Amino acid sequence: MKSKWMMVGVSSFLLLSSGCTAVFGTRIDPGYSGLLVDNYGDERGIQNATLYNGGRVTYNPVTQDLYEYPVFFRTYQFADADTVAFSVGGSKASMDLGVTYRFRIEPIEASKPDYTYLHQFFRNYRVDPDAFNAGALRNALRDCANESAAGTSPVQIATNPSGFQEPLLTCLQGKFPELEIKEVSLLNPPVLPPQIQESIDAAFKAQQDAETARANAARAEAEGKAKVAEATASANVRRIEAQAEAEANAILSRSITPALLERERLEIERLRAEKWNGQMAPNIQTPNVQLGNQTATPPAQ
C-alpha cells in the first residue's frame, strides 16, 4: 500500500511513449525524508531502498512505494479514545500521554553510510507514521506503562505522576532505537477507579485541612508575638522619654543658684527703671520669682 501520509506538493501521473509504464512525481518538503522502496525481492528491496531528503522524486507506483517520515520533533497525543490503559497495584488506570519524537536518518554504521535507522525502521515495521503510531507505538506505550507502574501504588501514581515519566521514556526508547524520543509528557491527571480516587481525594483534603490549621496556628502565634513586641517597644519609649525629662528637670534645678536669682532680680530692676513712665510697672516673671503689680517708686536719681 502506498503511503499518502503528509505527502504535500505537486504530483503528476504520466504515460511514457515507450509503453504503459506509469511515472508518479512527488515533492518532498524540507523536514521530511522519503524512503523509496521496491515492491519485490525477499525484503521488498529495503536493502537497496533510496532515501530522499527533500526535493522531487519520480518513481513507478506499480513497482515502487514512497513512504514519507518527519525528521523533526513532533508530539503525538494519545488521549480520549486513544488513552493509554495500564494496571497499577491490581487496579485499572489510564493516562493521556504525549510522545515527542523524530525518525532518525543517520547511518547505523559508518561502514554502511547508505543504510540508515530509517531503513531499519521500515524493515521492522513496514508502515507509515500514522499506522505506526496507532499500532506499534500505542502498544509499546501500554506495555511500558505497565512496566513503569510495577511496584507502585495508585496513590503514588495520583500524587506523583511526574515520577512515571522518566521510566516510561527509558522503556520506550529501548523499544525503538530507530527513533529519537525526546519526551513523554502527561497531558492530564491519571484516571483511577472511582472508589480509589475518592479515597485519595479524602486523604488529600484531610492533609490540606491539617496544613491549613497548622498555618493558622503559626500565623496567630506570630501575630501575638508581634503585638507583645510592639507593646514592649512602646513601653520602652515611654520609659526613656520619662527618664530624659526627669534628667532635664534635675539639670535645670541644679542650675538655679542664689547668684543666678540675684542676677535675674537686678536685671528686672534695670528693665523697670528704663521703662518707668510714672505708671504702674508691668509684670515681669522670672523662674520661681514673680513681681506683682504695684505702684513703683522711681529709682533714685
C-alpha positions as a Markdown table, in Angstrom:
| # | Residue | x | y | z |
|---|---|---|---|---|
| 1 | Met | 0.0 | 0.0 | 0.0 |
| 2 | Lys | 1.3 | 3.4 | -0.9 |
| 3 | Ser | 1.6 | 5.9 | 1.9 |
| 4 | Lys | 0.0 | 9.2 | 1.4 |
| 5 | Trp | 0.8 | 10.4 | 5.0 |
| 6 | Met | 1.8 | 14.1 | 5.0 |
| 7 | Met | 2.5 | 14.0 | 1.2 |
| 8 | Val | 2.5 | 17.6 | 0.0 |
| 9 | Gly | 3.4 | 19.3 | -3.2 |
| 10 | Val | 2.5 | 18.8 | -6.8 |
| 11 | Ser | 2.1 | 15.2 | -8.1 |
| 12 | Ser | 1.9 | 14.1 | -11.7 |
| 13 | Phe | 1.0 | 11.0 | -13.5 |
| 14 | Leu | 2.5 | 10.4 | -16.9 |
| 15 | Leu | 2.4 | 7.7 | -19.6 |
| 16 | Leu | 5.7 | 7.2 | -21.3 |
| 17 | Ser | 5.8 | 6.8 | -25.1 |
| 18 | Ser | 7.7 | 3.5 | -24.8 |
| 19 | Gly | 4.6 | 1.7 | -23.3 |
| 20 | Cys | 2.2 | 1.9 | -20.5 |
| 21 | Thr | 4.8 | 2.4 | -17.7 |
| 22 | Ala | 3.3 | 4.8 | -15.1 |
| 23 | Val | 5.5 | 7.5 | -13.6 |
| 24 | Phe | 4.5 | 9.3 | -10.5 |
| 25 | Gly | 6.1 | 12.5 | -9.2 |
| 26 | Thr | 6.0 | 13.9 | -5.7 |
| 27 | Arg | 7.8 | 16.8 | -4.0 |
| 28 | Ile | 9.2 | 16.1 | -0.5 |
| 29 | Asp | 9.1 | 19.2 | 1.6 |
| 30 | Pro | 12.0 | 20.2 | 3.9 |
| 31 | Gly | 11.7 | 18.5 | 7.3 |
| 32 | Tyr | 10.6 | 15.2 | 5.7 |
| 33 | Ser | 12.6 | 12.3 | 4.3 |
| 34 | Gly | 11.2 | 9.9 | 1.7 |
| 35 | Leu | 12.1 | 6.2 | 1.5 |
| 36 | Leu | 11.6 | 4.7 | -2.0 |
| 37 | Val | 11.1 | 1.0 | -1.6 |
| 38 | Asp | 10.8 | -1.6 | -4.3 |
| 39 | Asn | 7.7 | -3.9 | -4.3 |
| 40 | Tyr | 9.7 | -7.0 | -5.0 |
| 41 | Gly | 12.5 | -9.1 | -3.5 |
| 42 | Asp | 12.8 | -11.0 | -0.3 |
| 43 | Glu | 12.7 | -7.9 | 1.8 |
| 44 | Arg | 10.8 | -5.7 | -0.8 |
| 45 | Gly | 14.1 | -4.2 | -1.7 |
| 46 | Ile | 14.7 | -2.4 | 1.6 |
| 47 | Gln | 18.4 | -3.2 | 1.5 |
| 48 | Asn | 18.6 | -1.0 | -1.7 |
| 49 | Ala | 15.9 | 1.5 | -0.8 |
| 50 | Thr | 16.8 | 5.1 | -1.6 |
| 51 | Leu | 16.5 | 7.9 | 0.9 |
| 52 | Tyr | 15.4 | 11.3 | -0.3 |
| 53 | Asn | 15.8 | 14.3 | 2.0 |
| 54 | Gly | 13.6 | 16.8 | 0.3 |
| 55 | Gly | 13.2 | 17.6 | -3.4 |
| 56 | Arg | 11.2 | 16.0 | -6.1 |
| 57 | Val | 11.0 | 12.2 | -6.5 |
| 58 | Thr | 9.9 | 10.4 | -9.7 |
| 59 | Tyr | 9.0 | 6.7 | -9.5 |
| 60 | Asn | 6.9 | 3.9 | -10.8 |
| 61 | Pro | 3.9 | 3.4 | -8.4 |
| 62 | Val | 3.4 | -0.1 | -9.9 |
| 63 | Thr | 6.7 | -1.4 | -8.7 |
| 64 | Gln | 7.7 | 1.1 | -6.1 |
| 65 | Asp | 6.3 | 2.8 | -3.0 |
| 66 | Leu | 7.4 | 6.1 | -1.5 |
| 67 | Tyr | 7.0 | 6.5 | 2.3 |
| 68 | Glu | 7.4 | 9.9 | 3.9 |
| 69 | Tyr | 8.6 | 10.4 | 7.5 |
| 70 | Pro | 9.1 | 13.6 | 9.5 |
| 71 | Val | 12.7 | 14.0 | 10.7 |
| 72 | Phe | 12.0 | 16.9 | 13.1 |
| 73 | Phe | 10.5 | 16.5 | 16.5 |
| 74 | Arg | 6.7 | 16.2 | 16.6 |
| 75 | Thr | 4.4 | 15.5 | 19.5 |
| 76 | Tyr | 1.8 | 12.8 | 19.0 |
| 77 | Gln | -1.1 | 12.6 | 21.5 |
| 78 | Phe | -2.7 | 9.5 | 23.0 |
| 79 | Ala | -5.8 | 10.8 | 24.7 |
| 80 | Asp | -9.6 | 10.3 | 24.9 |
| 81 | Ala | -10.3 | 7.2 | 22.9 |
| 82 | Asp | -6.6 | 6.6 | 22.4 |
| 83 | Thr | -5.7 | 7.0 | 26.1 |
| 84 | Val | -3.1 | 4.6 | 27.5 |
| 85 | Ala | -4.6 | 2.0 | 29.8 |
| 86 | Phe | -2.4 | 0.1 | 32.3 |
| 87 | Ser | -2.5 | -1.7 | 35.7 |
| 88 | Val | -1.2 | -0.3 | 39.0 |
| 89 | Gly | -1.5 | -2.1 | 42.3 |
| 90 | Gly | -4.0 | -4.6 | 40.9 |
| 91 | Ser | -6.3 | -1.7 | 39.7 |
| 92 | Lys | -7.0 | -0.5 | 36.3 |
| 93 | Ala | -5.9 | 3.0 | 35.4 |
| 94 | Ser | -5.4 | 5.2 | 32.3 |
| 95 | Met | -3.4 | 8.2 | 31.4 |
| 96 | Asp | -3.4 | 10.7 | 28.5 |
| 97 | Leu | 0.1 | 10.9 | 27.2 |
| 98 | Gly | 2.1 | 12.8 | 24.6 |
| 99 | Val | 5.2 | 11.4 | 22.9 |
| 100 | Thr | 7.6 | 13.7 | 21.2 |
| 101 | Tyr | 10.0 | 12.0 | 18.8 |
| 102 | Arg | 11.6 | 12.1 | 15.3 |
| 103 | Phe | 12.6 | 9.5 | 12.9 |
| 104 | Arg | 16.4 | 9.0 | 12.7 |
| 105 | Ile | 18.1 | 9.1 | 9.2 |
| 106 | Glu | 21.7 | 8.9 | 10.2 |
| 107 | Pro | 23.6 | 5.7 | 9.2 |
| 108 | Ile | 23.6 | 2.9 | 11.8 |
| 109 | Glu | 27.3 | 2.1 | 11.0 |
| 110 | Ala | 29.9 | 4.3 | 9.4 |
| 111 | Ser | 30.9 | 1.4 | 7.2 |
| 112 | Lys | 27.4 | 1.3 | 5.6 |
| 113 | Pro | 26.5 | 5.0 | 5.0 |
| 114 | Asp | 23.5 | 4.2 | 2.8 |
| 115 | Tyr | 21.8 | 2.0 | 5.4 |
| 116 | Thr | 20.2 | 4.3 | 8.0 |
| 117 | Tyr | 18.0 | 4.0 | 11.0 |
| 118 | Leu | 15.0 | 4.7 | 8.8 |
| 119 | His | 15.9 | 1.7 | 6.6 |
| 120 | Gln | 16.0 | -0.4 | 9.8 |
| 121 | Phe | 12.6 | 1.0 | 10.9 |
| 122 | Phe | 10.9 | 0.1 | 7.7 |
| 123 | Arg | 12.5 | -3.4 | 7.7 |
| 124 | Asn | 11.0 | -3.9 | 11.2 |
| 125 | Tyr | 7.6 | -2.3 | 10.9 |
| 126 | Arg | 6.9 | -1.6 | 7.1 |
| 127 | Val | 4.3 | 1.1 | 7.9 |
| 128 | Asp | 3.9 | 4.9 | 7.6 |
| 129 | Pro | 3.9 | 7.1 | 10.7 |
| 130 | Asp | 0.2 | 7.1 | 11.2 |
| 131 | Ala | -0.1 | 3.3 | 11.2 |
| 132 | Phe | 3.0 | 3.1 | 13.4 |
| 133 | Asn | 1.5 | 5.5 | 16.0 |
| 134 | Ala | -1.8 | 3.7 | 16.0 |
| 135 | Gly | -0.3 | 0.3 | 16.3 |
| 136 | Ala | 3.2 | -0.4 | 17.4 |
| 137 | Leu | 3.8 | 2.8 | 19.4 |
| 138 | Arg | 0.5 | 2.7 | 21.2 |
| 139 | Asn | 1.0 | -0.9 | 22.2 |
| 140 | Ala | 4.5 | -0.2 | 23.4 |
| 141 | Leu | 3.2 | 2.7 | 25.5 |
| 142 | Arg | 0.7 | 0.4 | 27.2 |
| 143 | Asp | 3.5 | -2.2 | 27.9 |
| 144 | Cys | 5.9 | 0.4 | 29.1 |
| 145 | Ala | 3.2 | 2.0 | 31.3 |
| 146 | Asn | 2.5 | -1.4 | 33.0 |
| 147 | Glu | 6.3 | -2.0 | 33.4 |
| 148 | Ser | 6.8 | 1.5 | 34.9 |
| 149 | Ala | 3.9 | 1.2 | 37.3 |
| 150 | Ala | 5.1 | -2.1 | 38.6 |
| 151 | Gly | 5.9 | -1.9 | 42.3 |
| 152 | Thr | 4.0 | 1.4 | 42.8 |
| 153 | Ser | 0.5 | 2.1 | 44.2 |
| 154 | Pro | -2.4 | 4.1 | 42.9 |
| 155 | Val | -1.7 | 6.8 | 45.5 |
| 156 | Gln | 1.8 | 7.2 | 44.2 |
| 157 | Ile | 0.6 | 7.5 | 40.6 |
| 158 | Ala | -2.1 | 10.0 | 41.6 |
| 159 | Thr | 0.2 | 12.2 | 43.9 |
| 160 | Asn | 3.4 | 12.0 | 41.9 |
| 161 | Pro | 2.5 | 11.2 | 38.2 |
| 162 | Ser | 5.7 | 13.0 | 37.0 |
| 163 | Gly | 7.7 | 10.2 | 38.6 |
| 164 | Phe | 6.1 | 8.0 | 36.0 |
| 165 | Gln | 7.6 | 9.9 | 33.0 |
| 166 | Glu | 11.3 | 9.0 | 33.2 |
| 167 | Pro | 11.0 | 5.2 | 33.4 |
| 168 | Leu | 8.3 | 5.4 | 30.7 |
| 169 | Leu | 10.7 | 7.3 | 28.4 |
| 170 | Thr | 13.6 | 5.0 | 29.1 |
| 171 | Cys | 11.4 | 1.9 | 28.4 |
| 172 | Leu | 10.0 | 3.4 | 25.1 |
| 173 | Gln | 13.4 | 4.5 | 23.9 |
| 174 | Gly | 14.7 | 0.9 | 24.5 |
| 175 | Lys | 12.0 | -0.5 | 22.3 |
| 176 | Phe | 12.5 | 1.9 | 19.4 |
| 177 | Pro | 16.2 | 2.7 | 18.8 |
| 178 | Glu | 15.2 | 3.8 | 15.3 |
| 179 | Leu | 13.5 | 6.8 | 16.9 |
| 180 | Glu | 14.9 | 9.7 | 18.9 |
| 181 | Ile | 12.4 | 10.1 | 21.7 |
| 182 | Lys | 12.7 | 13.5 | 23.4 |
| 183 | Glu | 9.9 | 13.5 | 25.9 |
| 184 | Val | 6.9 | 11.6 | 27.2 |
| 185 | Ser | 4.5 | 14.2 | 28.7 |
| 186 | Leu | 1.4 | 13.8 | 30.9 |
| 187 | Leu | -1.5 | 15.6 | 29.2 |
| 188 | Asn | -4.0 | 15.1 | 32.1 |
| 189 | Pro | -4.0 | 13.6 | 35.6 |
| 190 | Pro | -4.2 | 9.8 | 35.7 |
| 191 | Val | -7.7 | 8.3 | 35.8 |
| 192 | Leu | -8.2 | 5.7 | 38.6 |
| 193 | Pro | -11.2 | 3.6 | 39.7 |
| 194 | Pro | -13.8 | 5.9 | 41.4 |
| 195 | Gln | -13.5 | 4.3 | 44.8 |
| 196 | Ile | -9.7 | 4.6 | 44.9 |
| 197 | Gln | -9.9 | 8.2 | 43.6 |
| 198 | Glu | -12.5 | 9.1 | 46.3 |
| 199 | Ser | -10.2 | 7.7 | 49.0 |
| 200 | Ile | -7.2 | 9.6 | 47.6 |
| 201 | Asp | -9.2 | 12.8 | 47.4 |
| 202 | Ala | -10.4 | 12.4 | 51.0 |
| 203 | Ala | -6.9 | 11.8 | 52.3 |
| 204 | Phe | -5.6 | 14.7 | 50.3 |
| 205 | Lys | -8.3 | 17.0 | 51.8 |
| 206 | Ala | -7.5 | 15.9 | 55.3 |
| 207 | Gln | -3.9 | 16.6 | 54.7 |
| 208 | Gln | -4.7 | 20.1 | 53.3 |
| 209 | Asp | -7.0 | 20.8 | 56.3 |
| 210 | Ala | -4.3 | 19.8 | 58.7 |
| 211 | Glu | -1.7 | 22.0 | 56.9 |
| 212 | Thr | -4.2 | 24.9 | 56.9 |
| 213 | Ala | -4.8 | 24.5 | 60.7 |
| 214 | Arg | -1.0 | 24.5 | 61.3 |
| 215 | Ala | -0.6 | 27.6 | 59.2 |
| 216 | Asn | -3.4 | 29.4 | 61.0 |
| 217 | Ala | -1.9 | 28.5 | 64.4 |
| 218 | Ala | 1.6 | 29.6 | 63.3 |
| 219 | Arg | 0.1 | 32.9 | 62.0 |
| 220 | Ala | -1.8 | 33.5 | 65.3 |
| 221 | Glu | 1.3 | 32.8 | 67.3 |
| 222 | Ala | 3.4 | 35.2 | 65.1 |
| 223 | Glu | 0.7 | 37.9 | 65.4 |
| 224 | Gly | 0.7 | 37.5 | 69.2 |
| 225 | Lys | 4.5 | 37.8 | 69.4 |
| 226 | Ala | 4.3 | 40.9 | 67.2 |
| 227 | Lys | 1.8 | 42.6 | 69.5 |
| 228 | Val | 3.9 | 41.7 | 72.6 |
| 229 | Ala | 7.0 | 43.1 | 70.9 |
| 230 | Glu | 5.1 | 46.3 | 69.9 |
| 231 | Ala | 3.8 | 46.9 | 73.4 |
| 232 | Thr | 7.3 | 46.3 | 74.9 |
| 233 | Ala | 8.8 | 48.7 | 72.4 |
| 234 | Ser | 6.1 | 51.4 | 73.3 |
| 235 | Ala | 6.7 | 50.9 | 77.0 |
| 236 | Asn | 10.4 | 51.3 | 76.5 |
| 237 | Val | 9.9 | 54.5 | 74.5 |
| 238 | Arg | 7.7 | 56.0 | 77.3 |
| 239 | Arg | 10.3 | 55.0 | 79.9 |
| 240 | Ile | 13.1 | 56.5 | 78.0 |
| 241 | Glu | 11.2 | 59.8 | 77.5 |
| 242 | Ala | 10.3 | 60.0 | 81.2 |
| 243 | Gln | 13.8 | 59.3 | 82.2 |
| 244 | Ala | 15.1 | 62.0 | 79.8 |
| 245 | Glu | 12.5 | 64.5 | 81.1 |
| 246 | Ala | 13.5 | 63.8 | 84.7 |
| 247 | Glu | 17.2 | 64.2 | 84.0 |
| 248 | Ala | 16.4 | 67.5 | 82.2 |
| 249 | Asn | 14.5 | 68.8 | 85.2 |
| 250 | Ala | 17.2 | 67.7 | 87.6 |
| 251 | Ile | 19.8 | 69.6 | 85.5 |
| 252 | Leu | 17.6 | 72.7 | 85.4 |
| 253 | Ser | 17.0 | 72.5 | 89.1 |
| 254 | Arg | 20.7 | 72.3 | 89.8 |
| 255 | Ser | 21.4 | 75.3 | 87.5 |
| 256 | Ile | 19.1 | 77.7 | 89.6 |
| 257 | Thr | 21.5 | 79.1 | 92.3 |
| 258 | Pro | 21.1 | 82.2 | 94.6 |
| 259 | Ala | 23.6 | 84.1 | 92.5 |
| 260 | Leu | 21.5 | 83.4 | 89.3 |
| 261 | Leu | 18.4 | 84.6 | 91.1 |
| 262 | Glu | 20.1 | 87.8 | 92.3 |
| 263 | Arg | 21.3 | 88.4 | 88.8 |
| 264 | Glu | 17.8 | 88.0 | 87.5 |
| 265 | Arg | 16.4 | 90.4 | 90.1 |
| 266 | Leu | 18.9 | 93.1 | 89.2 |
| 267 | Glu | 18.1 | 92.7 | 85.5 |
| 268 | Ile | 14.4 | 93.1 | 86.3 |
| 269 | Glu | 15.1 | 96.2 | 88.3 |
| 270 | Arg | 17.1 | 97.6 | 85.4 |
| 271 | Leu | 14.3 | 97.0 | 82.9 |
| 272 | Arg | 11.8 | 98.6 | 85.2 |
| 273 | Ala | 14.0 | 101.7 | 85.6 |
| 274 | Glu | 14.3 | 102.0 | 81.8 |
| 275 | Lys | 10.6 | 101.7 | 81.2 |
| 276 | Trp | 9.4 | 103.9 | 84.1 |
| 277 | Asn | 6.7 | 106.3 | 83.0 |
| 278 | Gly | 5.2 | 107.1 | 86.3 |
| 279 | Gln | 2.6 | 104.5 | 85.8 |
| 280 | Met | 2.2 | 101.0 | 87.2 |
| 281 | Ala | 5.1 | 98.8 | 86.4 |
| 282 | Pro | 4.5 | 95.8 | 84.1 |
| 283 | Asn | 4.5 | 92.2 | 85.5 |
| 284 | Ile | 7.8 | 90.5 | 84.6 |
| 285 | Gln | 8.3 | 86.9 | 85.6 |
| 286 | Thr | 11.4 | 85.0 | 86.2 |
| 287 | Pro | 11.9 | 81.4 | 87.1 |
| 288 | Asn | 10.3 | 80.8 | 90.6 |
| 289 | Val | 10.1 | 84.6 | 91.0 |
| 290 | Gln | 7.1 | 87.0 | 90.2 |
| 291 | Leu | 6.9 | 90.7 | 90.8 |
| 292 | Gly | 3.3 | 91.7 | 91.4 |
| 293 | Asn | 1.6 | 94.9 | 90.1 |
| 294 | Gln | 2.3 | 97.7 | 92.4 |
| 295 | Thr | 2.8 | 101.4 | 92.4 |
| 296 | Ala | 6.5 | 101.7 | 91.8 |
| 297 | Thr | 8.7 | 104.4 | 93.2 |
| 298 | Pro | 11.0 | 105.9 | 90.7 |
| 299 | Pro | 14.6 | 105.0 | 91.2 |
| 300 | Ala | 16.8 | 107.4 | 93.0 |
| 301 | Gln | 18.4 | 109.8 | 90.6 |
